[in-house]
């Protein structure tokens, strides 16, 4: 089990953490203060923004789509920081899902998510990002290799699109999959989880059986589950034959760029 560092308690930014300290092959570790992950920054308080501004960030990579931005808003502006929006899924899919979540339409949620369909949808999403968004994730690796650090990577909750892109960066740094999985699962901590905005919030005193069913149906969408990350890794192995060919042929990471990436992010 890797050491879990203590993180600052941000008021309105969920799932924030420094990836520094994670071990990589060859006895190296990820440098502290270089690579961060979180949920969106749209609701950051003045104090949150001041803390984020103190990190010396050069770039914030936002993997949300248009539906996410309409729901939560754009990130707060951080002076001197380059904001890069690289959507990693279809905004039409997001809009339909968030409509269901906000309204708590139980019948439609059952049709879409019951009997293991929610878990299968999530695994399919991870596979689709690996197969369909390699160029976009390759852009992130290239930017980091060219010096866009310190950097913060986030999506809405900071667990799926950001979680998978962080996993890709860590693979390129030589971090073992088991270590990547440990960090990925930290997104399940209560203080890290995405705050769901609903017209009729289910998580309240006296919640009805129907409310609790909505929570159960939505759980696969809001959990970080090892099966999801495993589906992504299995897709890498099946489609590219392993991590090395995925990095070079899938993401276009050249050996010199990979050396620069490791020099920048490892110690």
FENNORJO-V959189 format. One record per backbone hydrogen bond with DSSP energy under -1.0 kcal/mol. CO is the residue of the C=O (numbers start at 1). NH is the residue of the N-H. If there is no record, write none. Layout:
# FENNORJO-V959189
co	nh
CO	NH
CO	NH
This chain:
# FENNORJO-V959189
co	nh
14	39
17	37
19	22
22	30
28	24
29	267
30	21
34	151
35	19
36	153
37	17
41	44
41	76
45	49
46	50
47	51
48	52
49	53
50	54
52	55
58	82
59	152
60	84
61	154
62	86
63	88
65	69
66	70
67	71
68	72
69	73
78	81
82	60
84	62
90	94
91	95
92	96
93	97
94	98
95	99
96	100
97	101
98	102
99	103
100	104
102	199
104	106
105	109
106	110
107	111
108	112
109	113
110	114
113	118
114	117
116	120
117	121
118	122
119	123
120	124
121	125
122	126
123	127
124	128
125	129
126	130
127	131
128	132
129	133
133	137
134	138
135	139
136	140
137	141
138	142
139	143
140	144
141	145
142	146
143	148
144	147
147	149
150	58
150	59
151	36
152	61
153	38
154	63
156	40
160	164
161	165
162	166
163	167
164	168
165	169
166	170
167	171
168	172
169	173
170	175
171	174
174	25
176	180
177	181
178	182
179	183
180	184
181	185
183	186
184	187
185	188
186	189
189	192
189	193
202	204
204	207
208	212
209	213
210	214
211	215
212	216
213	217
214	218
215	219
218	221
218	222
219	223
225	228
225	229
226	230
227	231
228	232
229	233
230	234
231	235
232	236
233	237
234	238
235	239
236	240
236	242
242	246
243	247
244	248
245	249
245	250
246	251
247	253
254	258
255	259
256	260
257	261
258	262
259	263
260	264
261	265
262	266
265	31
